[in-house]
Amino acid sequence: MKLVPKSRSVSSANGAGALQELKKPAARSRTIRVDFKDVVEPRESFMDKFVIRGGNPLVGSIRVSGAKNAALPAMAAAILTDEPVTLENIPDVRDIQTERNLLVSMGAEVELGYGRAHHRTTICCNNLVNPEAAYELVKTMRASTLVLGPLVARMGRARVSQPGGCAIGARPIDLHIKGLETLGAKITQEHGYIEASADRLRGGHIVFDKITVTGTEDLMMAATLAEGETVMENCAREPEVSDLAALLNKMGARVEGAGTSTIRIQGVGKLHGARHRIIPDRIEAGTFVIAGALTCGDLTVANCEPNHLGALLQKLEECGVQLQTSGDSVRVTGNGQLFASDVSTEEYPGFPTDMQAQYMALATQAEGTSTITENIFENRFMHAQELVRMGASIRVEGSRAVVRGKTSLSSAAVQCSDLRASASLVIAALMADGETILDRVYHIDRGYERIEEKLRSVGAQIKRIGEMLPKRAAAPVSVA
Ligand code: EPZ
């Protein structure tokens, strides 16, 4: 695929010409004319690609959205009451749309904010007629299983599809099921579905064999309506767990200890409606911090919570990244001088696995050898081979990746495989020589709100190109 400048702008007539052009069989190399200046982008679609021209420093202020991994359990928590729950600072990403579809499929009313209220949603579950999470939805987003605990607790029954495999690992939900059985639920599994029922859950003592984020959240929600006290040990301490507990307590629950490894929940008879603002997305913030460092820019990552980024910022400073944190922002300036440093992913407050791929992109530009050990998921190095296609020197050995730096990266056609791997490829493309084409960017739309617009606002040359729909003319062309 070849990218060449084109002088004249494309009107609908030419649009048709361009469409003819694009529809020609793939055998022959095709020309896609890209203009990074006048951006008329197609609405997100599964066919989308990004075209990124590297070499532009990111300069200015970039705003972080609400946390996807806090918004998803918060939306599931609305199931626990028949009164409206209003959530603010909800990110406009594909996984949130999936969660909305899931709640609506059960009978919930989901109101979407728009205009200034664009990031607000009000959910009312006073008429849940169908306590089921169907395979069609669960297969697109495993976090759909977060409705299991709330449905059993509130409705006394739930039918939830088994999530099945995932690109980054097996990711079973056996600990969710074991915990619900401890709270007295009767569970059967057949035809790919988990069927759970209980007249009323009863408090119990849960010790997680392994630290699980959504497992902690799912059972914490279930225990709020159980009879008596539940004590959960070896819990996840992620900020998203604490944010969920804050919402539950606003709904009248009695949750203590969230954010520590031991959580106590006094069950209550009924929960009520509430209003809650979701915390900022620490992984989106971390992604932008690394992009700022690697493009040798001067970037302020705003509307984030620096305290949630402790392990990452500490590691970046070890690598020589200049950082300043203040209030709700992190300022990063890069001078291209980076030193290798090993990292191992751990549960919070350790180095987050959701930043491992982005860190690997950074390690390709650091002087020396960095060893990256992935301890949380067994198959989370899919991005490594794509980075190697761009010129990186990376050797994967089981749960370890050895990155030799510094190597200069050059543009290539690369493929996104999962959400965070996509972010790593976007970062690599921002600093690579030439124009990189990222395929399957629908992965990134799952968890990053309009990332191309945000990056363009601070100087990146990035463009979304979709399957040209008849009604939309191709973008005008003149390479800036
Ligand atoms: C959450 O996934 C996040 N997703 C993930 O973010 C994140 O990578 C992960 O936590 C770890 O931080 C959401 O919050 C929606 P786990 P979760 O249960 O809860 C094993 C992203 O990029 N395990 O903490 O599914 C599991 O296989 C996503 O935004 C069991 O064995 O992760 C894994 O090895 C990707 N049995 C480990 O525990 C269980 O029942 C940790 O998984 C549950 C988990």
Residues whose N, C-alpha, C, O or C-beta is under 5 A from the ligand:
A	BS01	EPZ	N69 A143 R171 P172 I173 D174 L175 H176 K210 I211 T212 V213 T214 G215 T353 D354 I376 F377 L419 R420
